[in-house]
């Protein structure tokens, strides 16, 4: 049975003004994030910035709820995700000499297809990682706390925006004026860039993530820089360039390995649960395994139709056989 109050609640979250603000912000963030990724080889996630900007513009247009701001900043910050997919893959076509064979329309179709397939895959793993596993998600929690503090105002809001102002001033002193050094305790070792990056943002991220993950990252940095590069070259096993390549390959291999493990351990069982639920007798209550809509059959239809539609669009637009 339909739930009128639920529909009313959804109308309060997904609004026309929120979509317009989110889309305009998404265009700007996509462009700036793509430039940052190509310039620096890294992609900072602008979720907190998007949360503050979304709530600011919504407030200018009248009363705004935290749920509306949450949906708006999600639309806006999605631009960084799309930019990462473009900036770290499309340049490969130029490097391989295929630039003349790929049009802007081809890139748009591939980006659109990847985004939709990513949404479908995210829907499959949402319940496990968000609801059941209750992982930390530090940037998401930071954005949520930012929205709450902005809405609450008072002492909490003053602390939030005061700390943001101090971080901004510190960054200007470091990057624009050069008064504060960007790196501390650097070591002059061939092939190793090791030091403490003087960044308020990284301090806050470390605080949000906690000691254990930061300790693992630090141990990995020690192993890669001093174990493989310094130790390996000192032992005569390989030169500095080869050691640096090994460290980069190990990092990429770990990321890909964890990705495969997530698919095998977490995503495939979810798909199997949907299949079992569809195969079960319709009188049995299996909808507690639903991942998206509340109904297993509707879930399967959404995922199946979405994947099929993307396959048809790619085949036609890219002139595949």
C-alpha positions, 0 to 999 in steps of 0.5 A, spaced: 500 500 500 502 506 498 504 511 503 502 518 502 507 521 508 513 518 505 511 521 498 510 528 501 517 527 505 520 525 498 518 531 495 521 535 501 528 532 499 528 532 492 526 539 489 526 542 483 531 548 486 535 543 489 536 539 483 538 546 479 543 548 484 546 541 484 546 540 477 550 547 476 554 546 482 556 539 479 558 542 472 563 547 476 566 541 480 566 537 475 571 542 471 575 544 477 576 537 479 578 534 472 583 540 472 586 538 479 586 531 477 590 532 471 594 537 474 596 534 481 595 526 479 590 526 485 583 528 486 580 531 493 573 529 494 569 536 495 563 533 499 564 538 505 565 544 500 559 542 496 554 541 503 556 548 505 555 551 498 548 547 497 545 549 504 547 556 503 544 557 496 538 553 499 537 558 505 538 564 500 531 561 496 527 560 503 527 555 508 531 549 507 531 542 510 537 538 512 534 532 507 533 537 501 541 540 502 543 533 503 540 531 496 542 537 493 550 536 495 550 529 493 548 531 486 553 537 486 559 532 489 557 527 484 561 531 479 568 529 482 566 522 481 565 523 474 571 527 473 575 522 476 573 517 472 574 521 466 581 524 468 584 518 470 582 514 463 581 518 457 588 521 457 590 514 456 587 514 449 591 520 447 597 516 450 596 510 445 595 514 439 587 514 439 585 521 439 583 522 432 578 516 433 574 518 439 569 524 439 566 528 444 560 524 443 563 518 444 566 520 451 560 523 453 556 516 452 562 512 455 561 517 461 554 517 462 554 509 461 559 508 466 555 513 471 549 509 470 552 502 471 556 505 477 549 507 480 546 500 479 553 497 482 552 502 488 545 500 489 547 492 490 552 494 495 548 500 499 545 495 504 551 491 506 556 497 507 551 503 509 546 499 513 549 492 515 557 493 516 556 501 519 563 503 516 566 509 518 565 513 511 569 519 514 568 524 509 560 523 509 560 523 516 564 530 516 559 532 511 553 530 515 556 534 521 557 540 517 550 540 515 547 539 522 552 544 525 550 549 520 543 548 521 544 548 529 548 555 529 550 558 535 556 555 539 557 549 534 556 553 528 561 558 530 566 552 531 565 550 525 566 556 521 571 559 525 575 552 524 574 553 516 576 560 517 583 558 520 584 553 515 583 557 510 588 563 512 593 557 514 593 555 507 594 562 504 600 563 508 603 556 506 601 556 499 600 563 496 605 567 501 610 562 502 610 564 510 609 557 512 613 551 509 608 546 506 613 540 508 616 538 515 621 534 517 623 532 509 629 527 508 634 527 502 634 520 500 634 519 492 628 516 490 624 517 496 619 523 498 618 523 505 616 528 510 610 531 514 605 535 509 603 541 513 596 541 512 590 542 516 585 538 512 589 532 513 590 533 520 582 533 520 581 527 516 586 523 520 582 525 526 575 522 523 578 516 520 582 514 527 588 511 529 588 504 526 587 506 519 592 511 519 597 507 522 596 502 517 597 507 511 604 509 515 606 502 515 605 501 508 609 508 507 615 506 511 615 499 507 614 502 500 619 507 501 624 505 506 623 497 505 623 497 498 626 503 495 632 504 500 633 497 502 632 494 495 637 499 492 642 498 498 642 491 497 643 492 489 637 488 488 634 494 483 635 501 481 631 507 484 627 507 478 625 500 478 624 500 486 619 506 485 615 502 479 615 496 484 612 500 489 607 504 485 605 497 482 604 494 489 599 500 491 595 499 484 595 491 485 592 492 492 587 496 490 585 492 484 585 486 489 581 489 494 576 491 489 575 483 486 575 481 494 569 486 495 565 483 489 566 476 491 565 477 498 560 482 498 556 484 491 555 476 489 552 474 495 547 480 494 545 478 487 544 471 489 540 473 495 535 477 490 535 470 485 533 466 491 528 471 493 525 471 486 525 464 486 522 463 492 514 462 493 511 469 492 507 467 499 513 467 503 516 474 506 523 475 502 522 483 501 527 484 507 532 482 502 530 488 498 536 493 496 533 498 492 525 499 492 522 495 497 520 489 492 525 484 490 522 483 483 522 491 482 529 491 484 531 485 479 527 489 474 530 496 475 537 493 475 536 488 469 533 494 465 538 499 467 544 494 464 540 492 458 538 500 456 546 502 457 548 496 453 543 498 447 545 505 448 553 503 447 552 499 442 548 504 437 552 510 439 559 507 439 557 503 432 559 496 435 557 490 432 
